[in-house]
Amino acid sequence: MGLASALVFANLGAAYGTAKSGVGVCSIGVLRNDLIFKSLIAGIMAGILGIYGLIVAVIYQGRIQYTQPPAVGEALAIKYSNYDGYRHLAGGLCCGLSALGAGLCIGIVGDAGVRANAQKDIYVGMILILIFAEALGLYGLIVAIILSTTSSG
């Protein structure tokens, strides 16, 4: 579930951020077509959020181990404990939901920012806000990686 949560929520955030900022890019193409390439940065940053979820999903997939049922008379050798499962669920939710929040922020700022940039030069301010929004997704990725590397006992 942690693997799926990271991938699904991060890609939802990336899709929303790309779509919402893409609306702003389309509108600025009508008003000031010379600013189209400068306006693509929000869509690019939103796409990176999906990569965060993919990274966590691949890392967690490599950590999951199947526990074989014991033969008659043998003890159960647990390879993947409940602790590991809950830890990976928490990490996946942390990465996915923080990327979803970052995608919402990037989409809104990207849409409004590129429209405002067409009227007055606020490009640097827009980029700073986008960087802080992207950092939210990066924080979730870091926590998810930390949760994947700690040992269960």
Secondary structure, DSSP 8 states (H G I E B T S, - for coil): -HHHHHHHHHHHHHHHHHHHHHHHHHHHHHH-GGGHHHHTHHHHHHHHHHHHHHHHHHHHHHH--------TT-----SS-HHHHHHHHHHHHHHHHHHHHHHHHHHHHHHHHHHHHHHS--HHHHHHHHHHHHHHHHHHHHHHHHHHHS---
